[in-house]
Amino acid sequence: MVLKTGIDATQPTSGRQHLDEISVRVFDQHFMQGIYETQDRASDVVISAYCSVSPEADSCFTAKNRRVTSHHSVNVAQGDTVTLDKLVWITHRSDKALSQDSFARNALSELKVCAARGYASLLESSSCAWESVWRDSRVDVMSSEPQDQVALDYAVWHLT
């Protein structure tokens, strides 16, 4: 089985490209990073990703046109489980007080801390944080339409 995943900065939100590639790199066979700049040169965007496959897989990487992709090849018997953990750290800045290299290095360091914690620990922390948000910020809607509550919750999620 081959699993492919990565960072793809070619996906526009409105039919036109927004980011120019500065660099795409791979670190330690598990970490990928794309450094991009908005076309008006006003902001930098750094997308860092960690990918791990269990059981251990043979991996290689390709990079082209604002993309970096990991290819994981693993032999698995019928009925066995393959797990792909992917964590992504996305950061943006307009203030260019730090050098671009330092900014990208800091983003990668933050992702490495998250990867060391593991998915289960991150999920637990996130769940606790969201419980607090819903406890403190939720507005209950009295409506015959359940989607009214979902829509309001979605708005709160975006504003948080």
C-alpha positions as CSV (number, residue, x, y, z in Angstrom):
1,M,0.0,0.0,0.0
2,V,1.2,3.5,-0.8
3,L,0.0,6.5,1.2
4,K,0.6,10.0,-0.1
5,T,0.2,13.2,1.8
6,G,1.9,16.5,2.2
7,I,1.7,20.3,1.8
8,D,0.0,21.8,-1.3
9,A,0.1,25.5,-1.6
10,T,-1.4,25.4,-5.1
11,Q,-5.0,25.3,-3.9
12,P,-6.6,28.8,-4.4
13,T,-9.6,30.0,-2.6
14,S,-11.0,32.1,-5.4
15,G,-9.5,30.7,-8.6
16,R,-6.2,32.6,-8.4
17,Q,-2.9,31.8,-6.7
18,H,-2.1,33.8,-3.5
19,L,1.3,32.4,-2.5
20,D,4.7,32.3,-4.1
21,E,7.1,29.6,-3.0
22,I,10.2,30.6,-1.2
23,S,11.3,27.1,-0.3
24,V,10.1,23.6,0.5
25,R,12.2,21.3,2.6
26,V,12.2,17.9,4.4
27,F,13.7,17.4,7.9
28,D,14.5,14.1,9.7
29,Q,12.4,12.0,7.3
30,H,9.2,13.0,9.1
31,F,8.9,16.8,8.9
32,M,8.1,18.8,5.8
33,Q,8.0,22.6,5.6
34,G,6.9,25.1,2.9
35,I,7.8,28.7,3.2
36,Y,5.7,31.0,1.1
37,E,5.1,34.7,0.6
38,T,1.9,36.5,-0.5
39,Q,2.1,37.9,-4.0
40,D,2.1,41.5,-2.6
41,R,5.2,40.5,-0.5
42,A,3.4,41.8,2.6
43,S,3.2,38.5,4.5
44,D,5.0,35.2,5.0
45,V,3.2,31.9,5.5
46,V,4.9,28.9,6.9
47,I,3.3,25.5,6.7
48,S,5.0,22.7,8.5
49,A,3.8,19.1,8.6
50,Y,4.8,15.9,10.5
51,C,3.9,12.5,9.1
52,S,4.4,9.2,10.7
53,V,3.2,5.8,9.5
54,S,2.9,2.7,11.7
55,P,4.0,0.1,11.1
56,E,7.3,1.6,9.8
57,A,7.2,2.4,6.1
58,D,9.7,3.1,3.4
59,S,9.3,6.8,2.6
60,C,10.4,9.2,0.0
61,F,9.6,12.8,-0.8
62,T,8.9,14.8,-3.9
63,A,8.7,18.6,-4.4
64,K,7.3,20.6,-7.3
65,N,5.3,23.8,-7.8
66,R,4.6,24.9,-4.2
67,R,4.0,21.3,-3.1
68,V,6.0,18.8,-1.0
69,T,4.7,15.3,-0.8
70,S,5.6,12.3,1.3
71,H,5.1,8.8,-0.2
72,H,4.9,6.0,2.3
73,S,5.1,2.4,1.1
74,V,4.1,-0.3,3.6
75,N,3.3,-4.0,3.4
76,V,0.3,-4.9,5.4
77,A,-1.6,-8.2,5.7
78,Q,-5.3,-8.3,5.3
79,G,-7.0,-7.4,8.6
80,D,-3.9,-5.5,10.0
81,T,-4.1,-1.8,10.7
82,V,-2.0,1.0,9.2
83,T,-2.0,4.3,11.0
84,L,-0.9,7.6,9.5
85,D,-0.5,10.5,11.9
86,K,-0.3,13.9,10.4
87,L,0.1,17.1,12.4
88,V,0.2,20.5,10.7
89,W,1.4,23.8,12.1
90,I,0.4,26.8,10.0
91,T,1.7,30.3,10.9
92,H,1.5,33.7,9.3
93,R,3.2,37.0,9.8
94,S,3.1,40.5,8.5
95,D,5.7,41.9,11.0
96,K,9.1,40.9,9.7
97,A,11.1,41.5,12.9
98,L,12.6,38.0,12.7
99,S,14.5,36.8,9.7
100,Q,12.5,34.5,7.5
101,D,14.8,31.6,8.4
102,S,14.3,32.2,12.2
103,F,10.5,32.5,11.7
104,A,10.4,29.2,9.8
105,R,12.8,27.5,12.3
106,N,10.5,28.6,15.2
107,A,7.5,27.1,13.4
108,L,9.3,23.8,12.9
109,S,10.3,23.8,16.6
110,E,6.7,24.3,17.7
111,L,5.6,21.4,15.5
112,K,8.3,19.2,16.9
113,V,7.0,19.8,20.4
114,C,3.5,18.8,19.2
115,A,4.8,15.7,17.5
116,A,6.7,14.7,20.7
117,R,3.4,15.0,22.6
118,G,1.6,12.8,20.2
119,Y,-1.9,12.9,18.6
120,A,-3.8,11.5,21.7
121,S,-2.3,14.1,24.0
122,L,-3.0,17.0,21.6
123,L,-6.6,15.8,21.1
124,E,-7.1,15.7,24.9
125,S,-5.7,19.2,25.3
126,S,-7.9,20.5,22.4
127,S,-11.0,18.8,23.8
128,C,-10.5,20.4,27.2
129,A,-9.9,23.9,25.6
130,W,-13.1,23.6,23.5
131,E,-15.1,22.4,26.6
132,S,-14.0,25.7,28.2
133,V,-15.1,27.7,25.1
134,W,-18.5,26.1,25.0
135,R,-19.0,26.5,28.7
136,D,-18.1,30.2,28.7
137,S,-19.2,31.3,25.2
138,R,-22.0,29.2,24.0
139,V,-25.3,30.8,23.3
140,D,-28.3,28.4,23.3
141,V,-30.9,29.0,20.6
142,M,-34.5,28.1,21.3
143,S,-35.6,26.9,17.8
144,S,-37.4,24.1,16.2
145,E,-34.6,23.8,13.7
146,P,-31.5,22.0,15.1
147,Q,-29.3,23.5,12.4
148,D,-29.9,27.0,13.9
149,Q,-27.8,25.9,16.9
150,V,-25.2,24.4,14.6
151,A,-24.9,27.6,12.6
152,L,-24.4,29.7,15.8
153,D,-21.9,27.3,17.2
154,Y,-20.0,27.4,13.9
155,A,-19.9,31.2,14.1
156,V,-18.6,31.0,17.7
157,W,-16.0,28.5,16.5
158,H,-14.8,31.0,13.8
159,L,-14.7,33.9,16.2
160,T,-12.7,32.0,18.8
